[in-house]
Amino acid sequence: MMFGGIESGGETYAAGLLALMRFLNLNNSKVE
């Protein structure tokens, strides 16, 4: 679902950033 525009692009970037942070947090939890 792509609406185009800066706003949707920003939301996609924010969602990707949150997903990346969650992924890193899961890896950190496994290491500890």
Summary of the structure (lengths in Angstrom):
residues: 32
radius of gyration: 13.3
end to end distance: 37.6
largest distance: 41.2
contacts: 53
relative contact order: 0.11
helix: 84%
strand: 0%
